[in-house]
Amino acid sequence: VQAPVEAVPRRAARTVTRPVTSPPHPVASSRQPAVGKATAPAPDPRFPHGPLAVLDGDGSAYGTDGIVLDCPAVTVVELVEWTLRESGLGAPKLNRYGKDSDPLVVLTAAAAVKLGLPERLEGREQRRSLRLPEDHPVVEQVRRAKWRLTQRGFGPWARVYRKAQGRDRQCVQLAILSWDALDERSWPGVSEMEPAGIARVLGIYAQRVITPRGSTAVSGLELMTALRPPTKPERDPGTGNWVSCRNPGSLGTEPVDPAPPEATPEHPVVMNSGWTGGFLDEEAYQWVRPVELLTDEECLLPHAVGLDLNTAFLAAASRLTVGLSAPDHFLGPKFSPKIPGSWLVDLSHVELDPRLPSPFTPDGTRPTGPAWYQTHTVAYAQELGYDVHPVEAYLRRETGAYLDPWHDRLKNAYVDTLADLGVTRDLDDRAFLTAMEQHQQTDPVLTAVLAAIKATVKGGVGKLRERPQGRHYKAGERWPALERPTWRPDIRAAVISKARVNMHRKLNNMVNMTGLYPLAVLSDCVVYPSPGESPLDFLPYAASGKPQPGAFRLGPTPGLAKLEGVQSMLWAVDLMEKGLNPARHIKGGDAVMDEGE
């Protein structure tokens, strides 16, 4: 539990709060709609200055809501002690059984240099993998002051802590901007903003999602644990003492090894057992319709229009039952769509229109024999009217909707941020398309928050099956991610399987309602031939003007669609003939980029 700020006397002369109505540096936009008040929680008196601050070289620490603190620290140790004792930074826990968020201090390049850190990290590793050497003066300074660094060391995201004394937690998270702490792909334009603008971006994200703990992928995974803590206190009926017990619905505190088909080829479960029985291949779609299956009528249509499903993985996580315990092995089981797990079953007999991708493989080709599938994939074969007879399965007896609170929080964050950008749920389809055209020009701060939320979803799901990193890894060795209870490739497979099945169901319904077949699918993007430049020219609507349920529908919530891009049909066919995927390039830009990117 975070130590109450009031419990430690503050030296007021060294900590000055300067509310500002307009930041002393120009923020990235002159048009900033007010952030929706519906999501703002009541302030916690223990953390009067919010979850984080951005420290500049002159000692100004820019917090949320326009406050500026004076930070006198000239060393990393002084900064850590000021943060814990005087700053009033931190955030309350997201679940009653969880922990308060450690305060985050983001360092500009000038602040890093002032504290004795190099402006840039140099080395042969990927930049985000770089660390200060153990003999660096700052690392030694931290060690001499009886502070510790986590196993990640002192890198772009550094955690400085002391062992908790009783319930008092002493930990500060540092992020160094000039060491690429904020990846441009997840936080577009943020590193180039002035400190007040950076504080606004990260503050809104912290309020709506979580105080950043590292990359957006790391934050996505940490959010799962923050919302479903592994333990909770219970009173021992024998002694009357409070003890720590497993929190129902959580993944607990101990890592669980996957079943062999759920693992990766280098995993010890596979290498030590000599497993040769195949693996789950539950991945997102990368499919292009064979050019010979295009009709003359389709080729004569003028446009190819791309639809993108909003946060498709997040939509798939809603009300998703996953396994919470270790897998058990069964031979000749009867299939049940209610039991999460991995099934060995032959779906090669399922006859589907070749103008649609197969729902059972990521590349959309028809299965050629028995293969491992996650429960949702097999259930969809049943839904299509086919018998399924699994040969064997790895199933989990304890189940639950583990990702529900994660889904709910990220959905609200996504919808609220889009609404602040002018894309609200009450817009009709035409107004929605217009608002989506303009929303990225409204406010770069909120646009960056939206990008970070989307990256949190995708990265969090990916972290459930984090592969080994580093040039020195040898197959069969355990790697650090395996020691997390959240290393769960089966849960990742469940999310992706459900997302792919959801996509195929919509593709199938579009055929039934409109007779239209897609040209290509890439993950959550689908491209259709169209007589016009708008999705309104081919999406199905009832006589009343309302969208038909079951097909693709436009809207701002997860699982609904938005316009991804428009190109000529000639352009799309040309790419298809070259073996490239139009869905990858429909948005525009470099259409000849490497298909493997």
Backbone torsions as a table, in degrees:
resi	resn	phi	psi	omega
1	VAL	NA	137.5	-180.0
2	GLN	-63.2	132.3	176.8
3	ALA	-62.6	131.0	177.7
4	PRO	-57.3	133.5	-178.5
5	VAL	-61.4	-36.2	-176.6
6	GLU	-67.3	-17.5	-176.0
7	ALA	-71.5	-15.7	-178.5
8	VAL	-115.2	124.8	-178.8
9	PRO	-62.1	137.4	178.9
10	ARG	-100.3	144.7	174.4
11	ARG	-93.2	93.6	-170.5
12	ALA	-58.4	-29.9	-177.7
13	ALA	-64.7	-22.0	-177.4
14	ARG	-102.5	-7.0	179.3
15	THR	-125.6	104.2	-177.2
16	VAL	-113.0	126.5	176.8
17	THR	-93.2	123.7	-179.5
18	ARG	-119.7	92.3	176.1
19	PRO	-62.1	138.8	177.9
20	VAL	-126.9	136.5	176.9
21	THR	-83.4	-29.4	171.7
22	SER	-134.2	132.2	-174.7
23	PRO	-59.7	148.8	179.3
24	PRO	-66.1	-23.1	173.9
25	HIS	-105.1	147.9	176.2
26	PRO	-64.5	128.5	176.0
27	VAL	-81.2	168.6	-167.4
28	ALA	-66.0	-14.3	-176.1
29	SER	-144.7	147.2	174.7
30	SER	-92.5	-8.9	179.2
31	ARG	-115.9	98.8	-176.6
32	GLN	-123.8	100.8	176.7
33	PRO	-61.5	148.3	178.6
34	ALA	-61.8	137.8	177.2
35	VAL	-70.5	136.8	-175.1
36	GLY	-53.4	130.1	-177.0
37	LYS	-78.1	-16.9	-175.6
38	ALA	-61.7	-29.4	-175.8
39	THR	-94.4	-5.2	-176.1
40	ALA	-77.7	117.6	179.1
41	PRO	-76.9	164.6	175.4
42	ALA	-64.4	138.3	-178.4
43	PRO	-63.6	143.8	178.5
44	ASP	-92.8	123.0	-176.4
45	PRO	-62.6	-19.3	178.1
46	ARG	-74.3	-22.5	-176.0
47	PHE	-128.0	68.6	-172.6
48	PRO	-65.7	-19.5	-174.7
49	HIS	-108.3	17.4	172.5
50	GLY	86.9	-175.0	-170.5
51	PRO	-81.0	-18.8	-168.8
52	LEU	-159.8	167.6	174.5
53	ALA	-147.6	153.2	175.8
54	VAL	-109.4	115.2	-174.6
55	LEU	-94.0	127.3	177.6
56	ASP	-102.3	173.0	-173.8
57	GLY	-66.9	-20.7	-179.6
58	ASP	-88.3	7.1	179.6
59	GLY	89.3	-0.4	176.7
60	SER	-80.2	126.2	178.4
61	ALA	-110.8	109.5	-174.8
62	TYR	-87.0	118.7	-179.8
63	GLY	-102.9	-169.8	177.9
64	THR	-78.3	164.4	179.1
65	ASP	58.7	26.0	171.9
66	GLY	79.2	7.2	179.4
67	ILE	-79.5	153.1	175.3
68	VAL	-131.1	126.0	177.5
69	LEU	-103.1	147.4	173.0
70	ASP	-93.0	117.3	-178.7
71	CYS	-107.6	117.3	-176.5
72	PRO	-85.0	-2.1	-171.8
73	ALA	-63.7	138.7	174.1
74	VAL	-122.1	0.3	173.5
75	THR	-132.5	163.4	178.6
76	VAL	-64.0	-40.3	179.4
77	VAL	-61.6	-45.5	177.5
78	GLU	-61.2	-38.1	179.2
79	LEU	-63.6	-43.9	179.5
80	VAL	-61.8	-44.6	-177.5
81	GLU	-69.8	-37.7	176.1
82	TRP	-63.6	-41.3	-178.3
83	THR	-61.6	-43.4	-176.1
84	LEU	-77.6	-33.1	-170.8
85	ARG	-99.5	-28.2	-169.6
86	GLU	-126.5	-22.7	-167.6
87	SER	-74.6	-27.4	-174.2
88	GLY	70.7	24.4	-179.6
89	LEU	-96.8	148.7	178.1
90	GLY	147.9	176.5	-179.8
91	ALA	-147.1	144.1	-178.7
92	PRO	-71.1	158.2	-179.4
93	LYS	-62.8	153.4	-178.7
94	LEU	-90.7	-11.9	178.9
95	ASN	-139.5	145.6	-174.7
96	ARG	-58.5	-25.7	-179.9
97	TYR	-98.3	4.9	-176.8
98	GLY	-91.1	-161.6	-179.3
99	LYS	-121.7	148.5	173.5
100	ASP	-61.9	150.4	178.9
101	SER	-75.5	134.5	175.8
102	ASP	-65.2	145.4	177.2
103	PRO	-64.1	145.8	178.9
104	LEU	-114.5	129.2	172.6
105	VAL	-118.5	120.9	179.4
106	VAL	-98.2	129.9	-176.5
107	LEU	-104.1	126.4	169.1
108	THR	-71.9	170.7	179.1
109	ALA	-59.0	-41.6	-179.6
110	ALA	-64.5	-40.0	179.2
111	ALA	-66.9	-39.8	179.9
112	ALA	-60.8	-46.5	-179.7
113	VAL	-63.3	-41.8	179.1
114	LYS	-59.2	-34.2	-178.1
115	LEU	-86.6	5.3	176.6
116	GLY	91.8	11.2	180.0
117	LEU	-95.1	150.2	175.0
118	PRO	-67.6	147.7	179.1
119	GLU	-64.6	-34.2	179.2
120	ARG	-134.5	151.0	172.8
121	LEU	-95.2	133.5	-179.5
122	GLU	-116.8	146.6	177.5
123	GLY	164.0	177.0	-176.5
124	ARG	-87.3	-18.0	-179.2
125	GLU	-71.7	166.9	170.8
126	GLN	-57.4	143.1	-171.0
127	ARG	-54.3	-40.5	-177.5
128	ARG	-75.7	-7.1	176.3
129	SER	-95.5	-7.4	-176.9
130	LEU	-71.1	150.0	179.6
131	ARG	-140.3	155.6	169.7
132	LEU	-66.0	141.4	176.4
133	PRO	-65.2	155.5	-176.7
134	GLU	-60.8	-26.2	-178.2
135	ASP	-94.9	11.6	177.4
136	HIS	-66.5	140.7	-177.2
137	PRO	-53.7	-37.2	-179.3
138	VAL	-68.3	-41.1	178.0
139	VAL	-62.6	-43.2	179.1
140	GLU	-66.4	-37.9	177.8
141	GLN	-61.1	-43.3	178.3
142	VAL	-62.1	-43.8	-178.0
143	ARG	-65.6	-42.4	-179.1
144	ARG	-63.3	-31.1	-179.4
145	ALA	-83.9	11.3	176.9
146	LYS	67.4	24.7	170.3
147	TRP	-98.0	161.6	-178.8
148	ARG	-124.9	158.1	170.1
149	LEU	-112.5	148.4	175.8
150	THR	-70.0	175.5	-179.0
151	GLN	-61.7	-19.9	177.5
152	ARG	-68.4	-15.7	-179.7
153	GLY	73.4	-162.8	-178.1
154	PHE	-99.9	91.0	179.4
155	GLY	-119.6	-158.9	-179.8
156	PRO	-55.6	-34.3	173.1
157	TRP	-119.3	111.0	-177.5
158	ALA	-117.2	137.8	177.8
159	ARG	-115.1	118.5	-179.1
160	VAL	-108.3	126.7	-172.7
161	TYR	-150.3	165.6	165.9
162	ARG	-124.1	153.6	178.1
163	LYS	-57.1	138.7	-178.4
164	ALA	-60.8	138.3	174.4
165	GLN	-105.5	106.0	-173.2
166	GLY	66.7	-123.8	-179.6
167	ARG	-99.8	1.5	-176.9
168	ASP	-85.8	119.8	-178.7
169	ARG	-97.5	132.0	179.3
170	GLN	-123.2	98.1	-176.3
171	CYS	-154.8	136.1	177.1
172	VAL	-128.7	135.1	176.5
173	GLN	-98.1	131.3	176.5
174	LEU	-116.0	140.0	175.2
175	ALA	-129.3	126.7	-176.0
176	ILE	-106.1	111.9	-173.6
177	LEU	-60.9	-43.1	-175.1
178	SER	-75.1	-4.9	172.7
179	TRP	-99.2	18.2	178.2
180	ASP	64.6	39.7	176.6
181	ALA	-63.1	-35.4	-179.3
182	LEU	-104.0	99.5	-179.0
183	ASP	-61.0	129.2	-178.1
184	GLU	-58.6	-31.2	-178.8
185	ARG	-69.9	-31.9	-179.6
186	SER	-94.4	-29.6	-177.8
187	TRP	-125.5	68.0	-173.0
188	PRO	-59.9	124.4	175.3
189	GLY	78.7	-4.8	-170.9
190	VAL	-71.0	-41.6	-177.7
191	SER	-61.4	-23.6	-179.0
192	GLU	-88.3	-7.2	-179.1
193	MET	-75.4	161.9	171.3
194	GLU	-70.8	159.3	-175.3
195	PRO	-53.6	-38.5	-179.2
196	ALA	-65.2	-37.0	177.6
197	GLY	-68.6	-40.3	177.2
198	ILE	-61.3	-43.6	179.1
199	ALA	-61.8	-35.5	179.8
200	ARG	-68.6	-44.1	178.2
201	VAL	-59.1	-54.2	-175.5
202	LEU	-67.9	-31.3	179.1
203	GLY	-68.0	-42.1	177.5
204	ILE	-65.0	-42.3	177.9
205	TYR	-60.9	-44.5	-179.5
206	ALA	-63.5	-38.5	-179.9
207	GLN	-67.9	-39.1	-173.1
208	ARG	-94.7	-26.8	-176.6
209	VAL	-117.6	-80.5	-177.8
210	ILE	-168.7	152.0	171.8
211	THR	-59.7	125.0	-176.4
212	PRO	-53.1	137.4	-179.1
213	ARG	-115.7	4.9	-173.4
214	GLY	154.8	-146.4	175.9
215	SER	-60.5	166.1	177.0
216	THR	-62.4	-30.3	176.6
217	ALA	-64.5	-46.3	177.4
218	VAL	-61.0	-44.0	-179.8
219	SER	-63.5	-37.2	178.1
220	GLY	-63.1	-40.3	178.7
221	LEU	-71.6	-42.6	178.8
222	GLU	-62.6	-32.9	178.6
223	LEU	-63.1	-37.3	177.4
224	MET	-57.7	-46.6	-178.3
225	THR	-70.3	-37.8	-179.8
226	ALA	-63.6	-32.7	-178.9
227	LEU	-89.3	-21.3	176.7
228	ARG	-129.8	70.9	-178.0
229	PRO	-56.6	145.7	-174.9
230	PRO	-70.4	-25.8	-176.3
231	THR	-130.8	163.6	172.2
232	LYS	-146.7	154.7	180.0
233	PRO	-79.8	139.0	173.8
234	GLU	-137.9	150.4	179.8
235	ARG	-85.2	126.8	177.7
236	ASP	-70.0	117.9	-177.3
237	PRO	-62.7	-24.8	-178.9
238	GLY	-77.0	-45.7	-174.8
239	THR	-103.1	-18.0	-175.5
240	GLY	79.7	-0.4	179.8
241	ASN	-84.6	153.8	175.1
242	TRP	-81.0	132.6	178.6
243	VAL	-129.6	158.7	179.7
244	SER	-87.9	126.4	-178.3
245	CYS	-126.6	160.7	177.0
246	ARG	-60.4	131.8	177.4
247	ASN	-82.9	117.3	-178.8
248	PRO	-55.7	137.8	-179.9
249	GLY	89.7	-8.4	179.6
250	SER	-95.0	178.6	177.2
251	LEU	-93.3	2.0	178.7
252	GLY	74.8	-169.3	-174.3
253	THR	-103.9	-13.1	-175.5
254	GLU	-105.5	138.1	176.2
255	PRO	-67.9	150.5	179.9
256	VAL	-121.1	127.8	177.3
257	ASP	-70.6	143.8	178.4
258	PRO	-77.0	166.2	166.9
259	ALA	-67.3	151.2	-178.0
260	PRO	-51.5	-43.7	-178.6
261	PRO	-70.9	-14.7	178.8
262	GLU	-89.2	-15.4	-175.6
263	ALA	-79.8	176.5	172.9
264	THR	-97.1	157.7	-173.5
265	PRO	-57.2	-27.6	-177.5
266	GLU	-89.3	-1.3	-175.4
267	HIS	-67.7	142.9	178.9
268	PRO	-55.7	-33.7	178.8
269	VAL	-58.6	-36.2	-179.8
270	VAL	-81.2	-50.0	-174.7
271	MET	-65.4	-38.5	-176.1
272	ASN	-78.0	-22.2	-177.7
273	SER	-99.2	-11.4	-175.6
274	GLY	68.2	28.7	-177.8
275	TRP	-58.1	129.2	177.2
276	THR	-131.4	18.5	-173.0
277	GLY	-87.8	9.6	177.8
278	GLY	91.5	169.9	-174.5
279	PHE	-132.5	156.2	168.6
280	LEU	-58.1	139.4	174.8
281	ASP	-127.5	55.3	179.9
282	GLU	-90.2	92.5	180.0
283	GLU	-127.9	166.7	179.2
284	ALA	-70.3	158.3	-178.4
285	TYR	-63.2	139.8	161.4
286	GLN	-139.3	89.0	-170.8
287	TRP	-135.5	140.5	173.6
288	VAL	-128.9	133.0	178.7
289	ARG	-66.7	136.1	176.1
290	PRO	-55.8	134.3	-175.1
291	VAL	-59.1	-33.2	-178.0
292	GLU	-67.6	-12.7	178.6
293	LEU	-94.4	5.3	172.6
294	LEU	-79.8	140.1	177.5
295	THR	-92.9	162.3	176.9
296	ASP	-60.8	-38.7	-179.4
297	GLU	-61.2	-41.1	179.4
298	GLU	-66.3	-43.4	-177.3
299	CYS	-65.6	-24.6	180.0
300	LEU	-84.3	-10.5	175.7
301	LEU	-67.4	145.3	-171.5
302	PRO	-78.5	-25.6	-167.5
303	HIS	-128.2	153.8	166.8
304	ALA	-116.9	124.4	-174.6
305	VAL	-117.5	128.6	179.1
306	GLY	-98.4	131.4	173.0
307	LEU	-108.6	138.5	178.4
308	ASP	-120.4	129.6	177.8
309	LEU	-82.5	129.2	179.0
310	ASN	-62.7	126.6	174.0
311	THR	32.4	64.4	-174.4
312	ALA	-61.2	-37.2	178.7
313	PHE	-65.9	-36.4	178.4
314	LEU	-65.7	-43.4	177.2
315	ALA	-59.9	-38.0	-179.5
316	ALA	-69.5	-26.0	-178.4
317	ALA	-75.1	-14.0	-177.6
318	SER	-68.5	127.4	176.8
319	ARG	52.7	39.0	-177.8
320	LEU	-95.7	116.6	177.4
321	THR	-81.6	124.2	179.5
322	VAL	-126.2	165.6	177.0
323	GLY	-77.4	141.3	178.3
324	LEU	-109.6	-15.4	-175.2
325	SER	-114.1	-176.7	178.6
326	ALA	-71.6	155.5	-178.8
327	PRO	-77.9	147.3	171.8
328	ASP	-115.2	146.0	-175.5
329	HIS	-95.7	134.8	179.2
330	PHE	-132.0	140.7	174.5
331	LEU	-106.0	135.3	178.9
332	GLY	56.6	43.1	-178.1
333	PRO	-75.1	154.0	170.3
334	LYS	-82.1	132.1	-176.0
335	PHE	-70.1	137.6	172.4
336	SER	-132.1	124.4	179.7
337	PRO	-69.7	-7.9	-177.5
338	LYS	-92.4	-7.5	-175.8
339	ILE	-105.7	116.5	178.9
340	PRO	-73.4	140.8	179.2
341	GLY	165.0	-165.2	-177.7
342	SER	-120.8	130.3	-173.9
343	TRP	-122.0	134.4	172.5
344	LEU	-92.8	112.2	-173.2
345	VAL	-149.5	149.6	179.1
346	ASP	-95.6	113.4	177.9
347	LEU	-111.6	16.5	-176.8
348	SER	-70.7	-15.9	-178.6
349	HIS	-83.2	-8.1	-177.5
350	VAL	-72.1	118.4	-177.8
351	GLU	-94.0	117.0	178.6
352	LEU	-131.6	158.7	-179.5
353	ASP	-61.9	125.7	-178.7
354	PRO	-67.5	-10.3	175.8
355	ARG	-79.8	-3.6	172.2
356	LEU	-115.4	152.0	174.6
357	PRO	-70.4	150.0	171.8
358	SER	-64.0	138.8	177.4
359	PRO	-76.6	-3.2	-170.6
360	PHE	-101.7	-9.8	-178.1
361	THR	-133.9	146.6	179.6
362	PRO	-63.4	-33.6	-180.0
363	ASP	-88.0	2.9	174.6
364	GLY	77.5	5.3	178.1
365	THR	-84.3	155.1	-178.1
366	ARG	-70.4	136.4	176.6
367	PRO	-60.2	149.3	-178.6
368	THR	-106.4	-2.3	-179.4
369	GLY	176.3	-167.1	-179.0
370	PRO	-60.1	143.6	178.0
371	ALA	-154.5	164.7	178.3
372	TRP	-86.4	134.0	179.4
373	TYR	-136.0	149.9	172.4
374	GLN	-77.4	160.4	-172.6
375	THR	-52.5	-43.6	-175.1
376	HIS	-63.9	-34.0	179.9
377	THR	-66.8	-44.2	179.4
378	VAL	-67.5	-39.6	179.4
379	ALA	-62.1	-33.4	179.9
380	TYR	-69.2	-35.1	174.7
381	ALA	-60.6	-40.7	175.4
382	GLN	-63.0	-42.8	-179.8
383	GLU	-60.2	-33.1	178.9
384	LEU	-78.6	-3.6	173.8
385	GLY	100.1	16.9	-176.8
386	TYR	-107.4	147.1	175.4
387	ASP	-76.6	141.5	176.2
388	VAL	-126.6	135.8	-178.1
389	HIS	-133.7	87.4	-177.9
390	PRO	-61.2	143.3	176.2
391	VAL	-83.3	-43.4	176.2
392	GLU	-154.6	171.9	-177.7
393	ALA	-158.3	153.6	167.7
394	TYR	-115.3	112.4	-172.4
395	LEU	-123.4	161.1	-178.7
396	ARG	-118.3	131.8	-175.2
397	ARG	-78.6	-35.6	179.2
398	GLU	-96.3	124.8	-175.4
399	THR	-133.5	165.1	177.1
400	GLY	179.8	167.6	178.5
401	ALA	-89.0	66.7	-173.3
402	TYR	-55.1	-37.8	-172.6
403	LEU	-87.3	0.6	-176.2
404	ASP	-56.1	-52.9	-179.3
405	PRO	-64.5	-32.2	176.0
406	TRP	-63.1	-47.0	177.2
407	HIS	-58.7	-47.9	-174.0
408	ASP	-63.4	-43.0	-177.8
409	ARG	-67.9	-43.8	-179.2
410	LEU	-70.7	-34.3	176.3
411	LYS	-62.2	-46.5	179.1
412	ASN	-62.3	-41.0	179.2
413	ALA	-61.2	-44.5	-178.3
414	TYR	-65.3	-49.6	-176.7
415	VAL	-66.3	-41.3	-179.6
416	ASP	-65.8	-39.1	-178.8
417	THR	-70.3	-41.0	174.3
418	LEU	-60.2	-40.6	-180.0
419	ALA	-63.0	-39.5	177.6
420	ASP	-65.1	-22.5	176.8
421	LEU	-91.1	8.4	175.5
422	GLY	93.8	4.0	-179.8
423	VAL	-104.9	95.3	-173.5
424	THR	-107.6	164.0	-175.1
425	ARG	-71.0	-19.4	-173.9
426	ASP	-85.6	0.2	-178.5
427	LEU	-75.3	141.6	171.1
428	ASP	-74.8	172.9	-170.9
429	ASP	-61.9	-38.5	-178.8
430	ARG	-67.8	-43.5	178.8
431	ALA	-67.1	-34.6	177.5
432	PHE	-61.6	-46.5	179.6
433	LEU	-61.4	-39.2	178.3
434	THR	-65.7	-44.3	-179.5
435	ALA	-63.6	-37.3	179.8
436	MET	-68.6	-31.1	176.7
437	GLU	-63.7	-33.0	-170.9
438	GLN	-101.2	-14.1	-166.2
439	HIS	-65.7	-30.0	-178.3
440	GLN	-75.5	-12.5	176.1
441	GLN	-93.6	-2.5	-173.8
442	THR	-75.3	-51.0	-174.9
443	ASP	-160.2	111.2	-178.2
444	PRO	-62.2	-25.8	177.6
445	VAL	-64.3	-51.8	-179.0
446	LEU	-71.6	-30.9	175.1
447	THR	-62.1	-39.6	177.9
448	ALA	-67.5	-39.1	177.3
449	VAL	-60.9	-43.9	-179.5
450	LEU	-61.6	-44.1	178.4
451	ALA	-61.5	-40.1	-179.5
452	ALA	-67.0	-37.4	177.8
453	ILE	-62.9	-45.4	179.1
454	LYS	-63.4	-39.8	178.6
455	ALA	-67.8	-30.3	178.0
456	THR	-65.4	-41.0	178.3
457	VAL	-63.2	-55.7	-175.4
458	LYS	-63.3	-45.4	-177.8
459	GLY	-68.7	-37.5	178.8
460	GLY	-62.5	-42.3	177.0
461	VAL	-64.9	-41.8	179.4
462	GLY	-62.7	-37.2	-178.4
463	LYS	-65.2	-19.1	177.8
464	LEU	-63.4	-17.5	176.3
465	ARG	-135.5	54.0	-178.3
466	GLU	-66.4	127.9	-178.8
467	ARG	-85.5	163.3	178.6
468	PRO	-64.2	146.8	-178.6
469	GLN	-123.0	153.9	178.0
470	GLY	102.9	148.9	-174.8
471	ARG	-74.7	-16.9	-171.7
472	HIS	-98.0	6.0	-179.2
473	TYR	-72.3	139.9	175.9
474	LYS	-117.8	134.6	-178.5
475	ALA	-55.2	138.4	-179.7
476	GLY	98.4	-18.0	175.3
477	GLU	-80.5	150.0	171.9
478	ARG	-76.1	146.1	175.9
479	TRP	-118.9	160.8	-168.7
480	PRO	-53.3	-37.5	-176.5
481	ALA	-61.1	-25.8	-177.7
482	LEU	-68.4	-15.4	-179.2
483	GLU	-86.2	0.8	177.6
484	ARG	-91.8	138.5	170.2
485	PRO	-60.8	-22.4	-179.2
486	THR	-88.8	9.8	169.3
487	TRP	-84.5	93.0	-171.6
488	ARG	-136.0	83.4	-178.8
489	PRO	-62.2	-24.4	178.3
490	ASP	-68.1	-34.9	178.0
491	ILE	-71.3	-40.9	175.0
492	ARG	-58.4	-44.8	-179.7
493	ALA	-61.8	-37.1	179.9
494	ALA	-64.9	-42.4	179.7
495	VAL	-63.6	-47.8	-175.8
496	ILE	-69.4	-39.7	177.7
497	SER	-59.3	-47.0	-179.5
498	LYS	-64.7	-39.0	179.0
499	ALA	-63.7	-42.0	-179.3
500	ARG	-68.3	-39.5	177.1
501	VAL	-64.5	-41.5	177.5
502	ASN	-59.0	-41.9	179.0
503	MET	-63.1	-46.5	-177.7
504	HIS	-64.6	-38.0	179.8
505	ARG	-60.3	-41.0	178.0
506	LYS	-68.4	-41.0	177.4
507	LEU	-58.9	-43.4	-179.9
508	ASN	-65.2	-43.2	179.5
509	ASN	-65.7	-33.5	177.0
510	MET	-63.5	-39.0	176.7
511	VAL	-61.3	-46.8	-177.3
512	ASN	-65.4	-33.1	-175.5
513	MET	-91.3	-31.8	-172.6
514	THR	-126.2	-14.9	-174.8
515	GLY	75.8	7.9	-177.6
516	LEU	-90.2	141.0	176.3
517	TYR	-117.3	144.3	-178.4
518	PRO	-74.2	155.5	172.8
519	LEU	-85.9	-35.7	-175.5
520	ALA	-164.1	156.4	174.8
521	VAL	-136.2	136.9	173.0
522	LEU	-135.8	105.3	-178.9
523	SER	55.5	-107.0	-176.8
524	ASP	-104.9	16.7	178.5
525	CYS	-116.3	134.2	178.5
526	VAL	-129.1	141.2	-179.3
527	VAL	-114.6	129.9	178.2
528	TYR	-118.8	146.6	167.4
529	PRO	-70.3	143.3	-173.6
530	SER	-146.9	145.8	175.4
531	PRO	-75.2	-16.0	-179.8
532	GLY	-135.2	-179.6	-175.2
533	GLU	-89.6	2.2	-174.5
534	SER	-119.5	148.2	172.0
535	PRO	-59.1	-23.5	179.0
536	LEU	-64.0	-17.8	-178.0
537	ASP	-81.1	-10.2	-179.9
538	PHE	-140.4	-11.6	177.7
539	LEU	-71.1	147.9	-176.9
540	PRO	-82.6	132.0	176.7
541	TYR	-127.7	147.6	176.2
542	ALA	-75.7	169.2	179.3
543	ALA	-59.1	-27.9	179.8
544	SER	-74.7	-9.3	-177.3
545	GLY	94.2	-4.3	179.9
546	LYS	-82.2	146.6	177.8
547	PRO	-63.2	145.3	178.0
548	GLN	-76.3	128.7	177.7
549	PRO	-67.4	147.1	177.4
550	GLY	99.0	-25.5	177.1
551	ALA	-95.9	-174.3	174.7
552	PHE	-67.8	134.1	179.2
553	ARG	-128.5	143.0	179.2
554	LEU	-82.4	145.9	177.1
555	GLY	162.0	169.0	-172.5
556	PRO	-93.0	-0.2	-175.9
557	THR	-95.5	158.5	179.5
558	PRO	-53.8	134.9	180.0
559	GLY	93.5	-22.3	173.5
560	LEU	-84.3	169.0	-169.2
561	ALA	-109.5	156.7	171.1
562	LYS	-135.4	165.5	178.3
563	LEU	-73.3	125.8	178.3
564	GLU	-92.9	-36.4	180.0
565	GLY	171.3	165.3	-179.7
566	VAL	-133.8	133.8	174.0
567	GLN	-138.7	176.0	177.9
568	SER	-78.2	153.0	177.1
569	MET	-62.8	-35.1	178.2
570	LEU	-60.0	-42.2	177.1
571	TRP	-59.7	-45.6	-177.5
572	ALA	-64.5	-44.8	-178.8
573	VAL	-64.3	-38.7	179.1
574	ASP	-60.6	-43.8	177.4
575	LEU	-63.6	-43.2	-178.8
576	MET	-61.3	-39.3	179.4
577	GLU	-66.2	-26.0	178.3
578	LYS	-87.1	0.7	-178.6
579	GLY	80.7	15.3	179.5
580	LEU	-98.9	162.2	-175.6
581	ASN	-101.7	112.6	179.4
582	PRO	-59.1	-28.7	-178.8
583	ALA	-65.7	-25.6	178.9
584	ARG	-72.4	-28.7	-169.7
585	HIS	-117.4	2.1	-173.0
586	ILE	-62.6	-24.2	-177.3
587	LYS	-70.0	-20.5	-178.4
588	GLY	108.6	-169.6	-176.9
589	GLY	84.3	-140.0	-174.0
590	ASP	-84.6	95.4	-177.4
591	ALA	-78.2	-5.2	179.2
592	VAL	-108.9	14.6	179.4
593	MET	-64.2	162.9	-178.5
594	ASP	-58.0	126.7	-178.4
595	GLU	-62.0	-22.7	-176.7
596	GLY	-82.8	-3.2	-176.3
597	GLU	-68.6	NA	NA
